[in-house]
Amino acid sequence: MITIKVDQDVCQGYGNCVLNFPEAFDLSPAAVVELRLAEVPDADADRVRAAVRDCPTSAISSSLGPA
Amino acid sequence: MSSDAGVARRAGVLLVGGGLAATRTAQALRADGYDGSVILASEEHELPYDRPPLSKEMISAGAGPSRLLSDEDARAAGLEVRLGHRAVGLDLTARRVRFDGDLPDIGYERLVVATGARPRTLPVLAGAACARTLRTVEDSRWLRARFVPGAKVVVVGAGFVGLEVAATARGAGCEVDVVEAAASPLERAVGPELGGWLIERHRDQGVRVRCGVCVASWAPCGDGVQLELSDGAQLAADVVVVGVGITRDLSWLAGAGLDVHAGLTVDACGRTSDPAVFGVGDITCVHDADGVCTVTQHWTATTTQTGRVAATMLARPAPPTARDEGYVWSDQYDMKIQLVGAMAGAARLMDDSAEASRFLAEYYRGDRLVGAAAVNCPRDLLKRRLALRSGG
């Protein structure tokens, strides 16, 4: 399993994570990232990496390490 | 290029460039399991940093550069970083790159060209010491030192960079004039609806925006300049910030025999006309299967490109080329401006777009959504982005 973490304090609501992995990420009504899934199967590694890579504020990290 | 004697090293992958494109590609190669040697050679004297804050927080909050890669990150990922040398020559047959200064040639098995773009300058302002473009940390620090209350700042060019700088200068208490050659600024980038609306917001903040004029000449005036505009108006400036687009340094690439067009020509996976050379980021123009050339200089377009390029280099199945809707953002005052797709076709302004704090427009061709422009409503914009991705 891959563990995902988000930092809501630095999130600016760009939404790139939702585009990459809508089952795991969402934007709250205040447009701050929310995790729908904090653990995802290894098969989703590419989507997790893409979410980390495409976050302009580095608000996302995962047990896979850097983007 | 000269003899064999100059080659000191041969990298498995040599990345030339030190910005977002080079850094993310290097990281993606490691994440995808590449374990050969990786050298990242940048002409800048700073470790890779993110550019969007240069026109904003780095000036207003006095923040340091927003690092994309620390020394520790580089060590942990096994990336060798060489700073302060510009690539000046490329030999596709010998597979090596020549650098300026005292850095010996570096050979490669695979080369990634990620040298980015340079700001265009205005020949009419040549020699004016108080005129500056904005692309690097040095530029940003230079502006920070001069954006003091009461300073007279003239911004030439009402594009994203120009308007962000105008907002930051205004926030620092400067007097700000914006001089824009086009009659309706931002029209192509954000559509006429939002373009006009944004200019009004700048005027609300006390910025004088002059459209349809350009700088005709300048004369020294104290530490600053006196500008004469094409309509005869005189404008005193302590600082002139020029934001009139970018150019690409393609001569060393074309000289080596690589195909270039608007940029270094690549396909959707970053392949150039040489099988050992890839291109990524602002230096590139992407040619699709029909030969249509697309140039983007946007953050998200670059990061998604890096994933495809790294996968292709490792002969891994590249992530599906999800339709790139084109996503752009800009922050000015308290406005979060977000754009996706094409600002063309029939515009539908959403109901409360008359409010000064919020704006939302959708663009349609026939019944099909083709783009959206939003200010301060990220969730609404995200909905349109998801709709565009699933086909409008």
Interface residues (C-beta under 8 A of the other chain):
Chain A: Q12 G13 Y14 G15 N16 V18 L19 P22 L27 P29 A31 D46 R49 A50 R53 D54 P56 L64 G65 P66 A67
Chain B: R24 Q27 A28 R30 A31 D50 P52 D73 A76 A77 W299 T300 T303 T304 T306 G307 P319 Y327 W329 K336 Q338 C377 P378 R379 L381 L382 R385 L386 R389
